[in-house]
């Protein structure tokens, strides 16, 4: 007979080995490198390289990994993609950076065969299994692909790849996602940041915001009004926390929030990396601001969870928000949430509570009359507390408002729900819990 209790315990232990719980780095001793995160069907998928051993002094990369997450708190290993499954050599150690995309109900995985070329695999699922679509490179030579889907009427797909020893290249893809629609074109980048970058600099990432294309590499980035360039260097993505020339990474939006992920070497001289994640902002003047201040204070905690004992929880660290709310600010002055109106809401997930009895909100530029409700678990969840807001009582631009809340313990999702008259408007800067 099967010992069901023993079997169940073993199964639970197996599942735990497949899940990496939230922290920085986001996985533990997995060798997650060159992270590209894509969001498919409201699920986060991390497509990464895999550094084989902490003792490797060369890039010994035997496969790629696919992780998924639905909450930012844990990343489940869904698939290991082997070079045996594509045109590369069965025993290849050259599984360099990758990316993924979707079109016409299919999912495409683009992989580097060291610097020799970039291949493409296809699947019916973002987790795989993936099958080689061409049995040869899609483009060659060079490596480190980013797949970018533009917001034009055709949703034109592009592949961007290469390194500074030659150049970065860009080419439109056909609708089949496995063939190029044009000869790849070299990208010109102006400015000292690119001029002074190491000759080997590779691993680009491209995204678009407010009709501007952002092209990043390592620590720095450039912008252009045209996907083909030329691009003008702007500055650093952030400061500290291994944001340097080795910080191969990517960006993604999820539930209205913007994030930056990148990898770093754990030990100098050894080719073994892990991946960091933090909140990211685009300032009022269009600059990228990686929130390393959050990492300074809460590195191990990671994103997507909070502690009521923190001195302050910044509004821009939200987990989810209603669509009309906007994030505004600058690196120098800080960030806040604006355009909060009647029926607006903000969610902060997994707040670790321990008998806190009050919340103090820092708000700005109140207009009209309204109420801020604190709901447990959902927009219509249990009412934990509320506070009335009236512009007539506003003595200065910034104001502190306090709500008593029912004492609850444990990790809870709190929703801040705003109800007001047709003139109601405010900006949320931060909040903190009081005993």
N, C-alpha and C positions, 0 to 999 in steps of 0.2 A: 504493500500500500504506500501511497505518496504521503509523506509528512507535510500536510498542507500548511501548518503553522510555520515550519522551517522554510518551505518553498516561498511563502508570502514574505517572510523576513528577507530572504535572499533577493527576491524581486524588488523589494523596497530599497535594499542596499544598492542593487544594480541601477535603479533609477537615480539614486542620489549621486552615483558616480557620473551620470550623464548630465547633471545639472550643475552649473556654476552660479553660486549665489552672489547677489549684487555686492560689489566692492570695487575699489580700484587697486590693482587692475581688475577688469571685469571677469577674467577667468584666472584660475590659479594653476601655475606651472603647466600650462597647456602649450606655450610657445606660439600664441596667437600673434601673427604679424600681418602687416599690410592690410588692415581692416577696411573693407567696404561694406557699409550697411545700406540695405534697401528695404523699403516697406512695401509689402505685397498683402493685399486684403487685410489691412490694419494689423499685420503681424510684422515684427522686426526680424530681418534675416541678416546675419553677419557672415559674409564670405571672406575667408581669411587664408593666408598662408600658414604653414605649420613648421616651425623650427623644431628639429627632431630632438635635440638634447641640450641641456644647459652646459655641457662640456664641449660642444662643437666650436671650433675656431674658424670654420668655413660655413657658408650657407648650405647646410645639409637639410634640404626640404623635399620630403618624399611624397607629400600629398597635400591636398587642400581640405579645409573643414567648412561645414555649413552649420551654424548655430541659429536657433530661433528664440524669440522672447515675445511675450505678450504684455509685459509689465515693467521692463527695464531692470527688474530685480533678479531674475535668473535667466541664464542662457543655456538652452538645452542643445547638446550635440545631436544634430539630425542626420548628418551624412558625412562620410569621409570619401573624398573623390581621389581616386588613384590614377597615376599616369598610365597604368595598365588598361584603363578604360578609354584612352584616346590614342592619338598617333605617336605619343612620346614613348621612349624606351621603357620597358617594364620595370627596370631597376633604376630609373632616373632619380637623381637627387636635385633636379632643377625646376621644381614646382614653384615658380616665382609668382608675383602678384596677380590677382584676378578681380573680376567684377561680374555683375549679373544684371539682367534686364528682362522685361516681359513684353510680349506683343502677340496679338491674335490668339490668345489663350495658351501660349507656350512660354516657357521660361528658358533663358539662355545664359550659359555660364562661359565666360571668356577667361582664358588662362594663358599665362606666360610660360614658354619653354625656355627658361633662362633669357638670353638676349636673342635667341635664334628666331623667334616669331611668336605670334599670338593665335591660338586656336579657339574653337567655339564648340560647345556641347549643348544639347537641348533636352528638355524634360517637360512632362505634363504638370510638374509640381515644382515650386520654388525650392523644396528640399531635395529634389532628385528622386530616383537616380537619373543621372545625366548620361546621354549617349553622344559620342562624337558625331557632329553634323557633317564634317567635310573630310575627315581622315587626312587632313593636311592643314597648314596654317591659313588663317583668314588674311593676315598681313604678315610680311616678313621683310627684313629682319626687325629687330627691336622688340620692346616688351612693355609691361605694366599698363594695361588698358583701363580707361574709364569709358563707360557707356553713358552718353548724355542724350536725353530725349527733349527736344526743344518744344516750346509752347506755340509754335506756328500751327496753321490749320491742318497740316499733314502730320503733325507730331513727329517731325523728322528726327531719326536716330543718328547719332554720330559716335565714332570711336576716336579717342584721343590717346596717344601712346608715345613712347620714346624716352630719350634722355638727352642731357645737354651735350654729351660727347658727339652727338649727331644733331638732333633737334627733337622737339616735340612735333608730332604730326597730327592732323585731323582729317577725317574723311567721313562723308555721309554714308550711311548704310542703306541698303535696299529694304523694302518692307519685310523681306524674309529674314532679316537680321543676321544672315550668314554669308552675305556678299556685300562688297563695297559698291557704291553708286558712282564713285569717282576715284581718280588717282589721289592718294593721300597727299595733302599739302603741308609744307613746313609752317610752323607757327613762329612768328617773330615776337620777342619779348624785349621791351626797352627798359632801361633803368639799371642802376648799380646793383640792386638786389639780385637780379638774374646774372648780371655780368660777373659778380663776385661769388656766385654759387659754385660749389665744387663741380668739376667737369663730369663726374659720374651722376649728377643729380637726375633722378628719375621719379617715378611714382607721382604722377600728376593727379589732380582731382578737379572736375569742372562742374559748376552749377550756375543757375541763373536767378537773379533777383532784381526786380524793378527794371527790367530791360537791360540789365548789365550782366555780362558773363564774367564769372570769377574763376580764375585758374590758379590753383595752389600747388606748391611743392615744398616739402620739408616744413620749415617754419614760416615761409613767406608766401605772398600771393600777388597777382596782377589782375587787372580788369580790362575789359574791352566792350565795345558796343556791337561787335561782330564776332561770331563763334570762331572765325578764321583768323582773327586778330587784325592788326597788331595789338598786343597787350602792353599796358603800362604798369610797371611795378608800383605797388602801393606801400607795403610795410609788412610787419610781422603779424602772424595770426594771434599771438599771445606771448606771454613771458613766463618762463619757469616751467617746471614739471616736464622736463625733457622735450620742450618745444624747440627743437634744433634741426639741423639739416637731415637728421636720421628719422624725424617724426613723420613717417609715412602714414597718411590718414585720409579721412573723408568726413563729409557732413550729411546730416539728414534731418528732415522735418517729420514730426510725429505728434498728432493730437494738438497741433498749433504751436508746438515748441520746436526749437532749433538746437541741434546737438553737434558736437565735434568729437570724433574718435581718432586716436593716433597710437602708434606703437613706440616702444622704447626698449633699448638693450638693458637687461638686468645687471650685467657685469661687463666692464670694459674688457675688450679683447675676445669676448665670447659671443657667438652669433645666436643668441636666444632672447626672444622678445616677448613682451606682453602688451596689452592694449588698455588705454585710459579712455574714459568718457566723461564729458562735462557739458554743462549748458553753454550755448553760444548765442551771441547777439549780433545783429547788424545795426550799427549806430545810425543816428539821424543823417550823418554825412556819407553813409554807404560803406563804412569800414567794418571789417570783421573783428569782433571782440570775443575771443575765447575766454570763458569765465574761469580763469585760474584763481581768482579770489575765492570762489566756491571751493576749489580744490585745496587752497591754503587752509581753509577752515574745516572741510568735511571730505577729505580725500578718500578715506577708507569707507565712509558711509556710502558714497556713490550717489548717482542721481535717482530720482523717482521715489525717494523715501526721506522722511524728515523726523526730527526729534523735538518735542515740545520744550525740551530743556535748553535749546539753542538760544543765544542772546537775541537773534533776529532771524526771521525767514524772509528773504527778499521776494517781492512779488514776481520778479522775472524768473524765479526758479519753479514756477507753476508746473503741474503735471498735465493739465488739460484746461482749455478755456472755450468759451463761446466764440463764434467766428468773428464778431464785430470788434472784439477787444484787440488792441494793438500794443505792441511792446515798443517803447520809445526811450531815447536817451543817448548818452555818450559814455566813453570810457572814463572821462574826467569827472562827469557829473553823476554817473550812475544811471540805472535803468528803472523804469516803472511801467505799469499797465495803464493805458489810457483808453478813452472812448467807452468807458463803462456806463451803460445806460439801463433803463428799465428792461428787465428780463435777462440781463447779462449774468454770467456765472463764471467762477473759477474753481478748479478742483486741485487740491493738494492731497496726494494719495499716500497711504502708509505713514501717517503721522504717529509716532510713538508717544502716547499720552500716559500721564501718571498723576491723576488727581488735580490737574490744573483747573482753576475755577474761572479764569477770565482770559479774554484775548484783547490785546491793544492793537488797533490798526492805525497805521500812518497813512493818511489820505491827503489829496491835494485838489485844489480847484473845484470845490463842490458847487454844483448848480442845482436849483430846484429842491424838492423834498423827496425823501425816499427812506428805505429801510434795508439794512444788510442782515440777511438771515444766515445762520450757521446750521447746515443740515448734515446729518450723519449718513454716509453711505451712498446717497443719491440725491438728486435735486428735490425729490419729494420725500426724502428720508426724515427720520425723527428730528424735530426742531430742538437744537441744543441751546440756542440763544439767539438774540437779535438786538439790534441797536438802531434807533432812528437817526436820520441824517437830514440836516436842514441848512441850506446855504445862508439863511438869515442869522444863524448862530456862529457863522464862520468869522473869526476875528482876523485871521491871516491866511496866507496861501496854503500852508501846511498845518494840518490839524490832527490831533490824537483823539480817537474815539474808542471807547471801551465797552465790551459786551461781557456780561456774566454768562457762563456756560455751565451746563450740567456736567458733573464730574463723571468721566468715563476713563477706563484704563485699556491699554493695549494699542495695537496698530489699527487706526481708523482712517478712512477716506473722509475728508471734510470738504463740503461744497459751500462756497460763499455765494449766496444768491442775492441779487440786487433787485429791488422792487421800488418803483418811483413814479412820479408824474411825468407828463410829456416833456418837461424841461430837465428832467433828472440827468445828471452827469457827474462823474468824479474820476479821479486817478488814484490807483492803489500803489503805494510805494513799498510797504513792508508790513509785517505784523509779528507779534511775539506773544507768548503765553505768560500769564501771571498766576502765581499761587493764590 
